Structures are given as C-alpha cells and as structure tokens.
Amino acid sequence: MTPEADCWLHPGVEVRDSPIEGRGLFARQPIAAGTVVSRLGGRLVSWAELRRLIADPEQPYVDTITVSETEHLVLPPRRPNGYGNHGCDPNLWWVGPYELAARRAIAVGEELTNDYATSTAEPAFTMDCTCGSALCRGTVTGADWRRADLRIRYGEHWIPMLLARIAGRTDPAESQASGGTDPTSGGIGVPPQAPTSMT
C-alpha cells in the first residue's frame, strides 16, 4: 500500500508539553473508540537510504516507521504526528499500515500514546520508558513483538511486517540462525519522538 504524500492528524488533537517526554499529543475533545486519529504519510525509502539520511549531519531530525523488511516511511519534517509518545498501556493502536485509531474512548486532556513495540523490530532499538502506566515495562525494545502478553493485548493491531513475524511467516533472527542475513540489523533505532507511536 502506497502512503499519502503528507500526514493527517485529527482536528481534535493538539501538541503541548508532556509529563512522559518533551512534547506530546493531547485530546482537545472527546475521541470515541475506533476513531482514526493519525494517518502517516511521506516517502518510502530503503534501509540503505534511511541509514544515509540519519548519518547526514545536514539532515534535520528524521521521523520514520518501519514498513517492511526492506522499507521505511520517512515523514515530512515538522509534522505534529511525530510528537506521539510511547505508552505501555496506550490509547491508540494500528488499524492499517499508516493509521492509528483510538483503542478506547479518550477523554479531553488525555495524552495520546501508542506502544512503540507495535511499529519497530529494529534489533538495536532500546528505550527507557517513563510512561507511568501500571503496565509500564521500564524498557521498550525492538524484540518486544515476541512477548506473548503484548501479542495478546494488541491482537491484530501491529504494523503489517510485525503481524507477518508474529504469524511465523518471517523472523530475521531465525534467518540469521540458519545462515541468512537480517536486513534490519543496520543499527538504526527509532528515536524517542518518532511516530512509531503516531507515527
């Protein structure tokens, strides 16, 4: 599925300071369960091109999510969608390759979060979590998609690449064990403000 050229954010959402980290997305109005809140757009790039973008000192912050074993979506710069913070008990989840919807009803003033583990499988990715949820894992990693508790909690609400891994169709770790190579092993992590959450 080809992404749109730009991002879209629900008009009832605003960016403001977050108790989780930096700035975040907050509901300005009640949002019903199932409502699409964020639609990511941008351009698809290969892992090699993404590595070049991230390594370029002239390049501003790169907002990205994993799309497939060989591609990433790079968002246009300075889109509010990129302020989505991680939460271990999030109120948003994936409902399509580029869409996040309300997992439950969201109240006015509530910060919108998604679980970064549902959109990254980068082996080198690790992030200390300060979400404050009763379900907080303390650390989020690129291997969390293997956790049975998260598979149960999120069901089919993962990016397509991770759904394929969960279904047992692809797992680079198994490929490496059998002598294959992992295209995601380039050391690229998703930055803490990346929209893997809203992103």
N, C-alpha and C positions, 0 to 999 in steps of 0.2 A: 504494500500500500504506500503510495507516494504522499508525503506530508504536504500541508499547505505551505506557502512561502513565508507566512508570518504566524505569530502566536495570537491566541484569543484568550481573554480572561473574563469571567462572569462580571457583569457590571456591579454586582453587589459585593465585590471583594476590593479591599484596599491594602496598600503596603504601609506598615508602620513598625516601630521598634518592637522587638520580640523578646520575651523572657527566655526563650530557648537559645537563640543565637542571632546576633545582628538585627536584621530586619526580617519581617515575615509577612504572610498574607493573612488578613483578618476579614471576617464576615461583617458587612455593614448592614445586612438584613438577614432574616432567617433564610436558610437554604434547605430545601426538602431533600430527603434521602433520594439518591438516584440522579440528582441534577448534575449535569456536566458543568464543571467549574473552570477547568483549564484545558485548552487544546493547544498542543505544542506544534510549532511549525519551524521551518528553517531549511537547511540543506543537508542532504545525506553525504557523508564523507567516509572514506576507507579508514581503517585503523592507522595506516601509514600516514595519511594526510592529517588525521587528528593529532598524531604524535608531533608532526611538523608545526601545526598550529599552536599547540601547547608549549612547545620549545621556543617559539619565536618571541624574543623579548619585546618586539614592537607590537605584538598582538595583545589587545585587551583581554580581560578575563573571558574564558571560553566556557559557555554553558552548553552542556551536552548530555544526552542519554544514549544508552546502548539500544540499538535497533535489532541487530542480528549479530551472528558470529563474525561478520566482516564489515559491518557498517555502524556508524554513529550518526545521530541527528545533532547538528550544531545549530543552536538557536540564534536568531539575530541578536545583536548586542543590546543590552539595557532594556530587556523586556521584563515587566513585573512578574511574570510567571516564574522567573529564576529565583525569586525570594522565598519560594516554598521550602519550609524547614522540614526536617525529618521528625517523625514521631513513631514510637514503638507501638502505640495503640492509636493509629491515625484515623482521621475522619474523612480522608479521601483515599480512593484506590483506583487502579487502572481499569478502564472499561473498553479500551481499544488501544492500538499501538501508540497513539499520541494523545489520548484523552483520559483525564482524571475526573471522577464524579464523587459526589458525597456518599460515603459509606453508610452514613446515618444522618439524621437531622442535625443541622449545625445552627447553633444559637448566635444571635447578634453579639459581636465582640469576641467570638471564639477564634483562636488561631487555626488556620487550615494547615494540616500536615499530611504527609504520606510517608510510608516506610520505604526508605531508600533501598532496602534489600530487595524490593519488588521490581527494581529497574536497573540493578547493576550486578554483574557477575565477574567484575574485574578482580582477578586473584589478589592483586596488591592493595585493593581498597580496604581501608580500615578507618573507622571514625569513632572517637569517643562520643557517647550520646549524653545529652543533658536535657532530654525532653521532659523529664519529671513525671512521666506516666507510671502508674503502678506496675505496668508490664515492661518497664524500661530494661533493656538488655545490657546497658552500660557501654557496650561496644557494638558497632554495626560493621559487618564485613561483606566482602564480595562472595563469601561462601554461605551466607545465611539462607540462600534459597534451598539449601539442602536440609534445613531444620524442619522436622515433622510438625512442630507446633505452628510454624509460620505457614506451611503448606495447608494445614487445616484451617487456620484463621482466615487466609486470603483466598482459598479455593482457586477460582479461575482468574483472579484479579492480579495478574503479573504481566510484564511485557511479554510479547509472543516468544522471544528467544528463551526466556526462562520457563515459560509454560512447556516448551519443547523439551528442555532439560528435565523438568520435573516429570514429564511423561516418559522419560527414559530414552527419548529419541536422540539426544545429543548431550554429551558431557565431556568437555575437553580434558578433565582430569583423567577419565578413563582412556581417552585417546592418547594422552601422554604416557600412561602406564603401559600402553600397548605399543609405544614407539612413535605415536603420531605427534603432531605439534598443536599447541594451543594458540589460536590467533589472538586471544585476548591477553596474552601474557607479556605485553609490552610495558608494564609498569604504569599504565595510565589509570589514575584514580579519579573518582568523581569528586570534585571539590564540594565542601560542605554546603555551599549555597546553590549547588547545581539543581536543576529542576527534575532530578530523578525523583524528586518528590513531586514536582509540579509539571515537573518537569516532567 
